Amino acid sequence: KKKEKKNKEKKMKFDVSTFRFKKHYDDWNEEEKNEIEREREENRKKNKGKNFDDGKKYAQHCRCCGKPNSFSVIRCTKCTYPLEKLADTGIIPDNVFLEIIEGRDKTTEVVYRDEQCLVFKDKFGVSDYHIDIIPIRVIVDISKLTKKEIPLLKHMYEKGMEYLKSVVPEYLQPFNEEKVIIGYNYPVSVEHLHLHMIVPPRYKQKSVSNWRWHPHFIVMEHLEKDGKVHVHELEPELIEKDRVLAEYERATKLTEKYAPLREKYLKNKL
């Protein structure tokens, strides 16, 4: 009974309308599980012996929610579905964000754009209010940033915050940056710099708990001081573990604080 209650609570946190079979993977029946396994087995055979360093872009595609994930994770960073490299890896477009910028992607909700950046709702968001801010010109990821990009990052930050301030509900008021989780991932699944802004509560706690996550304020400090970002994977000896873990703890506490307020707010709306 405790397990059933825990699973129910977990599933209630997700909007499953875009999930495979319109349900959480814990609720798949045998026929649905078998369908997924047949797909994965076909992919294992296709990928057997394949060199994923052939210059093409690959990701582990979640069989539940569809999110492309980098090879550095073993569970989907949106819905926690367990990933398997051979079974789930497939090619991704060169740069799906360019499709959004150029207006070819009709499924992504763009909420702001100007000559420098574009703000849109994350298709695979980990909270009710999860946006991405991307530059119009292509910068691959944070490892390519230099001091000259500081004004651009400040602009992206300001436009993201302006949008969030205009839409967050009353239970998050008064609203300020202390209620937002802000940062970048490295390595990335899409090679186009994107700044995540996540307003708690998050659907799952681990969305900023691994070393892919680089808090925005640390990225800015690195650029201002050294003219480059000390990326965790590339310079592990320079990881500021205490500060990164403190940011994770802050994110966890915000979710714990605002999850019950969100539930109350949603009930009152019914």
Rosetta blueprint (number, residue, H / E / L):
1 K L
2 K H
3 K H
4 E H
5 K H
6 K H
7 N H
8 K H
9 E H
10 K H
11 K H
12 M H
13 K L
14 F L
15 D L
16 V H
17 S H
18 T H
19 F L
20 R H
21 F H
22 K H
23 K L
24 H L
25 Y H
26 D H
27 D H
28 W L
29 N L
30 E H
31 E H
32 E H
33 K H
34 N H
35 E H
36 I H
37 E H
38 R H
39 E H
40 R H
41 E H
42 E H
43 N H
44 R H
45 K H
46 K H
47 N H
48 K L
49 G L
50 K L
51 N L
52 F L
53 D L
54 D L
55 G L
56 K L
57 K L
58 Y E
59 A E
60 Q E
61 H E
62 C L
63 R L
64 C L
65 C L
66 G L
67 K L
68 P E
69 N E
70 S L
71 F L
72 S L
73 V L
74 I L
75 R E
76 C L
77 T L
78 K L
79 C L
80 T L
81 Y L
82 P E
83 L L
84 E L
85 K H
86 L H
87 A H
88 D H
89 T E
90 G E
91 I E
92 I L
93 P L
94 D L
95 N L
96 V H
97 F H
98 L H
99 E H
100 I H
101 I H
102 E L
103 G L
104 R L
105 D L
106 K L
107 T L
108 T L
109 E L
110 V E
111 V E
112 Y E
113 R E
114 D L
115 E L
116 Q L
117 C E
118 L E
119 V E
120 F E
121 K E
122 D L
123 K L
124 F L
125 G L
126 V L
127 S E
128 D E
129 Y E
130 H E
131 I E
132 D E
133 I E
134 I E
135 P E
136 I L
137 R L
138 V L
139 I L
140 V L
141 D L
142 I H
143 S H
144 K H
145 L L
146 T L
147 K H
148 K H
149 E H
150 I H
151 P H
152 L H
153 L H
154 K H
155 H H
156 M H
157 Y H
158 E H
159 K H
160 G H
161 M H
162 E H
163 Y H
164 L H
165 K H
166 S H
167 V H
168 V L
169 P L
170 E H
171 Y H
172 L H
173 Q L
174 P L
175 F L
176 N L
177 E H
178 E H
179 K H
180 V L
181 I E
182 I E
183 G E
184 Y E
185 N E
186 Y L
187 P L
188 V L
189 S L
190 V L
191 E L
192 H L
193 L L
194 H L
195 L E
196 H E
197 M E
198 I E
199 V E
200 P E
201 P E
202 R E
203 Y L
204 K L
205 Q H
206 K H
207 S H
208 V H
209 S L
210 N L
211 W L
212 R L
213 W E
214 H E
215 P E
216 H H
217 F H
218 I H
219 V H
220 M H
221 E H
222 H H
223 L H
224 E H
225 K H
226 D H
227 G L
228 K L
229 V L
230 H L
231 V L
232 H L
233 E L
234 L L
235 E L
236 P H
237 E H
238 L H
239 I L
240 E L
241 K H
242 D H
243 R H
244 V H
245 L H
246 A H
247 E H
248 Y H
249 E H
250 R H
251 A H
252 T H
253 K H
254 L H
255 T H
256 E H
257 K H
258 Y H
259 A H
260 P H
261 L H
262 R H
263 E H
264 K H
265 Y H
266 L H
267 K H
268 N H
269 K H
270 L L
